[in-house]
Amino acid sequence: MMLRRALAALLAWAWLSPALAAAPAGKPAWVPSDIDLPVHQVGPHSYYVEGRLEEASRANEGFIANAGFVITGDGVVVFDTLGSPALGDRLIQEIRKLTDQPIRRVVISHYHADHFYGIPAFCRIGAQIWADTRAHLYLNSQEAAERLAQRKQLIGPWLGADFSLPLPDRWLDTPTGFKMGGVSFSLRHIGPAHSPEDMAMLVEPDGVLYSGDVVYAGRVPFIGDADTRTWLKAIDQLLAIPARVMVPGHGPASLHPRADAQLTRAYLVFLRQQMGTAVSNLVPFDEAYQQVDWSRFEAEPTFGVANRRNAYNVYLQMEQESLAH
């Protein structure tokens, strides 16, 4: 494992070092995007673009997640890079409408396609990429390879023919604070929750908390192989951070973080209760799924495409938990 991490760090330095990517070299390898990226200001320094509450598709070019940026007196910090290099370029264009400060640093909330595939666009302009070291688990997984193949088929032109999973410049393994242009930032590992490496960023003077996918707003979460038991604990950990505004990984920003985190919490609790009861009663999944009254959540965007997969993954989880006792 130590050898693997050392190799990954070496590759990250060689591929994505700001010294090597200080200026764009020629035309980008991806097709440009002109998709609309609505920008919202949520603090004196803090902004975000709001992704569509949909599953990734060719029509939306994979623009289904939020990304944030913070303009300081000495540069810009970006939180997540969206779902393709082309979308990353669009985000840079929106930032440039507001400031000519250099984009110095990018913090990745977690290594899921809709949040980090835009990294190459920021490497071209010399930004330094930071991510939590637990993302190694994803990068070395079959899931990562399958998602990459799926996205290439779905939004290949905006990825570019040579796109591969980009690495950060710096792996973080402890809570980290830094200042830029008089603005203080706090980075905290939250979880494991939605992913093992979930990281949140607090912009301290603004009281703005970028939560990543620990919290969803306006749609049901994507669960995948996440541990829902620890995810619920992570929500409490996140809400203990004092914040005036919370920008979730998906959906609109919240002025009432505790109240607006309830959809994510309630959905996870409901899935665990329903699937846990089915497992305890030895009810097969298909039968259990048909028996559940889903009306509480079925009006939420993405329910139709995500809920059955979510329920099945939680069913398997509850089986594993029951065997562990």
C-alpha positions in Angstrom: 0.0 0.0 0.0 2.8 2.4 0.9 4.5 1.6 -2.5 1.2 2.2 -4.3 0.7 5.6 -2.6 4.2 6.7 -3.3 3.7 5.8 -7.0 0.4 7.6 -7.1 2.0 10.7 -5.6 4.8 10.5 -8.2 2.3 10.2 -11.0 0.3 13.1 -9.6 3.4 15.3 -9.5 4.4 14.3 -13.0 1.0 14.7 -14.6 -0.7 17.5 -12.8 2.1 19.6 -11.2 1.3 23.3 -11.6 4.9 23.9 -12.7 4.2 21.6 -15.7 0.7 22.9 -16.4 1.3 26.6 -15.7 -0.1 27.7 -19.0 -2.5 26.1 -21.5 -0.6 24.3 -24.3 -2.5 24.5 -27.5 -6.1 23.7 -28.1 -7.9 21.6 -25.5 -8.4 17.9 -26.3 -12.2 18.1 -25.6 -15.1 19.7 -27.4 -16.0 23.1 -25.9 -19.3 23.5 -24.0 -21.7 26.4 -24.1 -24.1 25.0 -21.5 -25.7 27.5 -19.1 -24.0 27.5 -15.7 -26.2 29.6 -13.3 -24.0 31.3 -10.7 -25.3 32.2 -7.2 -23.5 34.4 -4.6 -23.9 33.1 -1.1 -21.4 35.2 0.8 -19.1 38.2 0.4 -16.5 36.0 -1.2 -18.4 32.8 -1.9 -20.3 31.5 -5.0 -21.6 28.3 -6.5 -23.0 27.0 -9.8 -26.0 24.8 -9.5 -26.2 21.5 -11.5 -29.4 20.1 -12.9 -31.4 17.8 -10.7 -31.1 15.0 -13.2 -29.2 11.9 -14.0 -26.2 12.5 -16.3 -27.2 12.5 -20.0 -25.9 13.6 -23.4 -28.5 16.4 -23.2 -27.2 17.9 -20.0 -23.5 17.0 -20.8 -23.1 15.5 -17.3 -23.8 18.9 -15.5 -25.7 17.4 -12.6 -23.6 18.5 -9.6 -22.7 21.8 -7.9 -19.3 23.4 -7.8 -18.2 26.4 -5.7 -15.6 29.1 -5.9 -14.3 31.7 -3.4 -12.7 34.9 -4.6 -10.1 36.2 -2.2 -7.7 39.2 -2.4 -4.9 37.0 -3.7 -6.6 34.3 -5.9 -9.5 32.0 -6.2 -10.2 28.7 -4.5 -12.6 26.3 -6.3 -14.6 23.5 -4.7 -15.2 20.6 -7.2 -14.7 20.9 -10.9 -17.9 19.4 -12.4 -18.3 16.4 -14.6 -16.0 17.0 -17.6 -13.0 19.2 -18.7 -15.4 21.1 -20.9 -17.6 21.9 -17.9 -14.5 22.8 -16.0 -13.7 25.3 -18.8 -17.2 26.7 -18.5 -16.8 27.2 -14.8 -13.5 29.0 -15.4 -15.3 31.3 -17.9 -17.9 32.2 -15.3 -15.2 32.9 -12.7 -13.5 35.1 -15.2 -16.6 37.2 -15.5 -16.2 38.2 -11.8 -12.5 38.4 -11.3 -9.1 38.2 -13.0 -7.5 36.8 -9.9 -5.5 33.6 -10.6 -7.3 30.4 -9.8 -4.8 29.0 -7.4 -6.3 26.0 -5.7 -9.0 23.3 -6.3 -10.4 21.2 -3.5 -12.2 18.0 -4.5 -15.1 16.9 -2.2 -14.9 13.3 -3.4 -13.9 11.2 -6.4 -17.2 10.7 -8.2 -17.4 11.5 -11.9 -19.8 14.5 -11.6 -17.4 16.2 -9.2 -13.8 15.6 -10.4 -13.8 14.9 -14.1 -13.3 18.6 -14.7 -9.8 18.6 -13.2 -7.8 18.7 -16.5 -9.3 22.2 -17.3 -7.9 23.6 -14.1 -4.5 21.8 -14.5 -4.2 23.7 -17.8 -4.3 27.0 -16.0 -1.9 26.0 -13.3 -4.3 25.4 -10.3 -3.1 23.0 -7.6 -5.5 20.1 -6.9 -6.2 18.9 -3.4 -8.1 15.7 -2.4 -8.5 13.4 0.5 -6.2 10.4 0.5 -9.0 7.9 0.9 -9.9 8.5 -2.8 -7.3 5.9 -3.5 -9.9 3.3 -2.7 -12.1 4.6 -5.5 -9.3 5.1 -8.1 -8.2 1.5 -7.7 -11.7 0.1 -7.9 -13.7 -1.7 -10.7 -16.4 0.9 -10.1 -14.2 3.7 -11.2 -13.3 1.9 -14.4 -16.9 1.1 -15.1 -18.0 4.7 -14.5 -15.3 6.0 -16.8 -16.4 3.7 -19.6 -20.0 4.7 -19.1 -19.2 8.4 -19.1 -17.0 8.1 -22.2 -20.0 6.5 -24.0 -22.4 9.1 -22.7 -20.5 12.4 -22.9 -17.3 11.4 -24.7 -16.8 14.6 -26.8 -16.7 16.8 -23.7 -14.2 14.5 -22.0 -11.8 14.2 -24.9 -10.5 11.1 -26.6 -7.4 10.9 -24.2 -9.3 11.5 -21.0 -8.2 9.3 -18.0 -8.9 9.6 -14.3 -6.9 12.7 -13.1 -5.0 12.7 -9.8 -4.5 15.5 -7.4 -1.3 17.3 -6.6 -1.7 16.9 -2.9 -3.3 14.1 -0.9 -4.7 15.2 2.5 -5.0 12.9 5.4 -5.7 15.3 8.3 -8.0 18.3 8.8 -6.3 21.2 7.0 -6.7 25.0 7.3 -5.2 27.7 5.1 -5.5 31.4 4.3 -5.5 33.1 1.0 -5.9 36.8 0.4 -7.1 37.3 4.0 -9.8 34.6 3.8 -9.5 31.6 6.2 -10.6 28.1 5.0 -11.1 24.9 6.9 -11.1 21.5 5.2 -12.5 18.6 7.1 -12.9 14.9 6.3 -16.5 14.0 6.9 -17.3 10.4 6.9 -17.0 7.9 5.5 -20.5 8.8 4.3 -21.4 9.1 0.6 -17.8 8.1 -0.1 -14.9 7.1 2.0 -13.1 10.4 1.2 -15.9 13.0 1.7 -14.5 16.4 2.4 -16.2 19.6 3.4 -14.9 23.2 3.1 -15.8 26.0 5.4 -15.2 29.6 4.3 -14.8 31.0 7.8 -15.5 34.8 7.3 -18.5 34.1 5.1 -19.9 31.3 7.2 -20.4 29.3 4.0 -20.1 25.5 4.2 -19.6 23.5 1.0 -20.8 20.0 2.0 -20.2 17.9 -1.1 -22.6 14.9 -1.4 -22.9 14.3 2.4 -26.1 16.3 1.9 -28.4 16.5 -1.2 -31.1 19.1 -1.7 -34.1 18.7 -3.9 -33.4 15.1 -5.0 -32.9 11.7 -3.5 -29.2 10.8 -2.9 -27.1 8.4 -4.9 -26.1 5.7 -2.5 -24.0 3.3 -4.5 -21.9 1.2 -2.1 -21.9 3.9 0.6 -22.3 2.8 4.2 -25.6 4.4 5.2 -25.0 3.8 8.9 -21.8 5.9 9.0 -23.4 8.4 6.5 -26.1 9.2 9.1 -23.4 9.9 11.7 -21.5 12.0 9.2 -24.5 14.3 8.7 -24.5 15.0 12.4 -20.7 15.7 12.2 -21.3 18.1 9.3 -24.1 20.0 11.0 -21.9 20.5 14.0 -19.8 22.9 11.9 -21.1 26.4 12.5 -22.3 27.8 9.1 -24.7 30.5 7.9 -25.2 28.9 4.5 -24.7 25.3 3.3 -24.0 24.6 -0.3 -24.8 20.9 -0.9 -23.3 18.6 -3.6 -26.7 18.7 -5.5 -29.5 21.2 -5.3 -29.9 24.8 -4.0 -28.0 26.3 -1.2 -29.6 26.4 2.2 -30.0 29.2 4.8 -31.2 26.5 7.3 -28.7 23.7 7.1 -30.1 21.6 9.9 -33.7 21.7 8.5 -32.6 21.2 4.9 -30.4 18.2 5.6 -33.6 16.3 6.7 -34.4 15.0 3.2 -31.1 13.2 3.0 -31.4 11.9 6.6 -35.0 10.9 6.4 -34.4 9.0 3.1 -31.5 7.1 4.5 -33.3 6.3 7.7 -36.4 5.1 5.8 -34.4 2.9 3.5 -32.6 1.3 6.5 -35.9 0.7 8.3 -37.7 -0.8 5.4 -35.0 -3.0 4.1 -33.9 -3.9 7.6 -37.3 -5.2 8.4 -37.4 -7.2 5.1 -34.1 -8.8 5.9 -35.2 -9.6 9.4 -38.4 -11.3 8.1 -36.5 -13.1 5.3 -38.5 -11.3 2.6 -36.8 -11.4 -0.8 -35.8 -8.0 -2.2 -38.2 -7.9 -5.1 -41.2 -8.7 -2.8 -40.0 -6.2 -0.2 -39.6 -3.4 -2.7 -43.2 -3.9 -4.0 -44.5 -3.8 -0.4 -43.0 -0.5 0.6 -45.1 2.7 0.3 -42.7 5.1 -1.4 -45.1 8.0 -1.7 -43.1 10.1 0.7 -40.2 10.4 -1.7 -41.5 9.5 -5.2 -42.1 13.1 -6.3 -38.4 13.9 -5.8 -36.3 14.3 -9.0 -34.3 11.2 -9.9 -36.5 9.0 -7.7 -37.5 6.9 -10.7 -33.9 6.2 -11.8 -32.2 5.9 -8.5 -34.5 4.6 -5.8 -34.6 0.9 -6.8 -30.8 0.7 -7.0 -30.5 2.5 -3.7 -33.0 0.2 -2.0 -31.2 -2.9 -3.3 -27.8 -1.7 -2.1 -29.2 -0.9 1.3 -30.9 -4.3 1.4 -27.5 -6.0 0.8 -26.1 -3.7 3.5 -28.7 -4.7 6.0 -28.0 -8.4 5.2 -24.3 -7.8 6.0 -25.1 -6.0 9.2 -27.4 -8.8 10.3 -24.7 -11.4 9.7 -22.3 -9.3 11.7 -24.4 -9.6 14.9 
